[in-house]
Amino acid sequence: LSQVAKPVLITPAIQSAIARHPCPRAAASADIGTIIRNQRTLDKALATGKLSIPAAQLVDLAQRYVDANTTAQLEQWQDSVLPSFNLDITAIYHAARLFDLISADKGMAQALHKVAAEHGNADAAFAFGLALMRGQLRAPNGPAEGTRIVRALSDGGHPMSQIVVAEIYLNANAYARRAQGIALLEQAAAKSPVASYKLGEIYRRSDVVARDMDQAREWHVRAAKAGIADSYFHLGTMLASGEGKKGASDLPGALRMYELGAAAGSVESQYNAGMCYLQGRGAAKNVDLAVEFLVLAAAARFPVALLNLGKLFVEGAEVPRDLRRGRNYLEIAKQCGGGADGFIGGEAEKVLEKHRHIKEMQCVIL
């Protein structure tokens, strides 16, 4: 393997533990349509640019996996993966991520993770270990074996493994274990903004440690700057409610955070920015801007955004009445439900019922 592209190194013990497991199988009924739902999803996934292998080559790899799964020759298929990717372990890992995204059956994705992990890719080893932990692979003592793999990766400094082990510690009753969990998250935060986000939320609202709004703000700022869009939402909420500032609310500052989060893709930020402009909180009331932000959140099927947009358009008090558009938003809100009790869906039905008698205006051409 001297020609293999340099992977993230993991210990031989971890590689051996993963190599002991057979190649993951798909369901007996799996076919190419189960592995690749359609060509469009494959092309869309490839458009991210992380994988330069042609789509046709990936389709061929998937078809060979399906055939091997049917004929019980998965070990031979596994041996063919490395040369298929010109010994590029990182490419195999990205292919595993891609198939995990586009496949209804995760067998092939897990098989590719196994190949990449056996050849030293720590991220693939983590994915394989996590699948074992969660009982997603048919393996004797899978959860226990997966936990050992993830713990070993954590000991080696793998950030996502440190986050998983930290969460195990934080859920323990012993104070010492919780302190270990915080320490692990702080280590992971040096490499992973996800850990910074989790620390922000722990210091803001958790009973694991004493609440510390200054620490919460510091960790969320780090996470937001590193690309975690939802941290902008939490920073905005903290400013709006006056958390950490002796109860002094800063609505303009909150709106700035919501707008930054909205631009970065946080659905909650998009909704809150919309409502700020709709209600004139933190800035002058601007219904056009409010609708723009709410439409962004509604596109992600955010139930309360769908409900409020539906109300705006069927009532016609703030915007020109558009019954067809409003009812469409409300029907989707009903489907999304919103909350375990379906409160948003129920509210959407009430609005629809209230305005059901109103007919759409029709133009008559004379």
N, C-alpha and C positions, 0 to 999 in steps of 0.2 A: 504493500500500500504506500510505497514511497512517493508515488505520483499523485496521491489523493490530495485535493485542495485542503489547506489547513483548516481543520474544524476547531470548535471550542473543545478543549481537552476535558475528558472526565476520567475517573480512575478505572483501571482494569477491572476492579471488583464490580463496579456498576455495569460495565460493558458485559461482563460474564453473566451477571444476574439477568440482564435483558436477553442475552443470547440463549439462555436456557429455555426461554419460552418459545413455543412453536409459532410459526407465522400466523398472525390473526386471520381468521376466516370471516367471510361474509355469510349472510343467511343463504341457505340452500337454494332459495328462489331468486337470489340476486342475479340481475342481468346488467347489460351495459347502461340501460336506462336508470337503473338503481344507483350506479356509480357516477354517471354523468347525467343529471336530470334532463339537460338539453344543451345544444351547442351554444346557445346564447349565454347561459350561465358560465360556461367554460371560457368563452371569449371575453366576457366581462371581468372574470377573475384574472385572466391573463393580462388585461389592460392595465393592471396595477404596475406592471413592469418588473416585478421581483423575480419573474421566471422567464427566461428567454427561449425555452424549449417550444417548438411548434406545437400547435394544438393537435395536429394529426398524430404526432409522436405520443402525446399523452393519451389520446383515444386508443391507440394501439396498445399502450401499456395497460390501460384499463380493461380492454378486451382480453388480453392475455391473462390478467388477474382473474377475470370472470371464468375463463376456460379452466385455469388451474384450480380455482375454487370448486368447480364442478367435478374435476377429475382427480382431486386430492393430490395435486402436484404443486402445492403452494411453496414448498421449500425450494423447488427448482425455479419457480418464478422469482422468489426472493433473491436467489443467486444471480438472476439476470438483471436486477435493478441497477447495480453499481455500474456495469458497463453501459447500460442504456443512458445513463447520465454523465458519461465520460468521466467517471470517478469524482464527480463534484458532489460532495456530501451536503453542502449548503443548499444546492439545487434540489436534492432529494427532500430535504426538510421543507423547503418552500412548496414543493409539489404535495407533500403530505398536508400542509396547511391548506393548500388550494382544494384538495379532494375532501378535506374535512368540511370545507365551506359549501361545496357544491353537491356532495353525495348524500343520498337518503340513507344508505348503509355505510357506516364508518369503517368497515373492515379494511378496505384498501388504504385509507388514510393511516390507520393504526399500523398496518404492515409497513408502509413507507417510513413512519416514525421509528419503527423497530430497526429498519436497515440503517437509517441515519444515526440512531443512538448507538448501535453496535460499532459504528465507525467513529464515534467520539463526539457527536453533536449533543451538547448538553441540553439545548432547548427541546430536541427530539426525545431525549431520555426523560425529560420532565413530562412531556406530553404522554409518553408511554406509561411512565410511573403513575401519573394522575389517572389515566384510564384504568389501570389496575386497582388503584385505591378506590375508585368509584364503582368498581364491579362491572365495568363496561367491557371487559375481556373475559372470555371463558378460560379461567386458569385456576388451578388448585391454590388456595391461600392467596388469591390475587390481591385483595385489599391489604393484607399484611405485607406481602412482597412489595406492592406499590409504595406503601408507606416507608419501607426501608430504603427504597430507591430515592424517593423524594427527600428523605432526611439526609441521605448521603450527599445528594446534590446540594442541599442547603449547607451542610458542613463545608462543602467546597466553594461556597460563595455564590451559588446560582441564585439570582434575585427572586425569580418567581417561586422557586422552591422555598426560599426563606420566607416569603409571604404566606405560603400554604402552611408551613410548620409554625409560623408565628400565630396564625389563626387557630391552630390546634392548641397552642399554649394559652392564648387569650381566652379560649372557651373553657379552660380548666378552672377549678375552684381555688387551687393553691396560688397564693399571692406571688410566690417565687417564680412559678411558671409564667404568670402574666408579665412579670418584669422581664423574663427571658423573651417573651413575645414582642414587647416593645423594643427591646434591644435588637432583635432580629429585623424588625421593620426598619429601624434606623439604619442598620447595615444595608438592607436592601434598597433603601431610598437613595443611596449613593449611585445606584445604577438604574433604578426603576422609579418613574414618577407615580406608578400605581401605589407603591409603598408610601410615598409622600401623601397621596390622596387619602389612603386609609388612616395614616397618622393624624391628618387634619380632622377627619371625622371622629376618631377615637377621642381626641382632646376636646372636641366640640360637644359631643353628646353621649359619650360612652360612660358606663359605670365601671369600666376596667381601670381607669385612672381618674384622679381628680380633674374636673373640667378646667381647662386653661385656654381661654379664648385667644390670648396672644400666641400660644403655641399652635393652636388650630389655624389661625390666620397665616402664620409663617409657613406651615406645611402646605396649606392650600395654595398660597402664592407660588411656592416652589413647583407644585404639581401643575398649576395653570400655565406657568411659564414654560414647562416642559411638554405641554400639549394635552393635558387632561382638561377637556372643555368643561366638564361638570364642576370642576373646582371654582370656575368663575361664578356658577350659579350659587354655590355655597358661600362664596365671598360676598356676593350681592345680598343674599339672605341675611348674612351676619350684619352687614351695613344697614339694611332696611330695619332690622329689629333692634339695632343698637347693642348687639352682643359684643362685649369686650370694651365698650366705650361708655361705661357708666350709664347705660340706658339711652344715650343720645343717638337718635336715628339719623342716618345720612342717606336720604332717598336719591339725590342726584348721583352720589357715589355708587349706590346700589344699581341704579340704571346703567351706569357706565360698565359695571361688571356684567350685568345681564347682556348688554350689547356685545361685549367682547366674547362672552360665552356663546351667544347666538351665532356670531360670525364663525366660531370654531366648531359649531355643530351641536351644541347642547340644547336639546329639545325643551327642557325646563327653563333655560335662559330665554329661549325664543318666546315661550308662552309668557313669562314674567315681564319681558320687555314690552310685549304687546299690551299686556294689561296696564303697565305703568303709563304708556302713551294713551290708552283708552280712558283711564281714570285721571290723567293729569298728575301723576305721582312721580316726582323727581324731574319733571320737565313739563312744559306747556302741553295741554291736551292736543293730540294729533291723531285723529281717527284713521287717516290714510296710513300713517306709519304703524299704528296699532294693527290694522288689518294685514299689513305686509308681514309683521312678525308672527301673528297668529296663523297665517296661511303656512308659514314655514313649519310651525309646530304641528298643524293639522296634517301636513304632508307626511309626517312621521306617525300619523294616527294617534296623536296625543288626545285622549278623550275629552278633557275639559276645554281644550282649544277648539275641537270640533263642535262641542256644545255651544260655546260662546259665539263662534262664528255663525253657527246656525241661527241662534237667537238674533244676532245683529241683522242678518239678511232677511229673515221672515218678519221681524218686527218693523224694520225700516225706519227706526227713530234716529239712528246715528249715521246710517249709510242708506243709499237708495235701495228700496225693497227689491229683492230678487228671490222670489219664492222657490224657484227651481234649485238655485244654488244653496239657499238656506236649508231646504228640506233634504238635500243630498248630504250636507254636513251632519244634519241631525240623524239621518238614517245610519250613517257610518258610526256616529257616536253611540247609537243604540247597539250596534254590533260589537263595538269595542268594550262597552259596559262601563268600565272605570271603577276600580275597587272591587273587593271581594263581594260586596253587597249589591253591586250593579247600580250604584246611586246615579252615576252620570247617565247610564242608559235609561233609567227611570225618568230623570229630568228631561232628557231629550224627547221621550214619548209624551210627556206632559205638554211640552212646547208644540210638538207636532199636532197633538189633539186640539190644543187651543186655537191653532191657526188653520186647521184642516178645512174649514168652511170657506176660506178666502181663495178665490180663483185667480189664476194668473191673468194679467192683462193681455188682451189680444189686440193686435193692430188690424183694423179693417181698411182695406184699400178700396177706395171708391173709383 
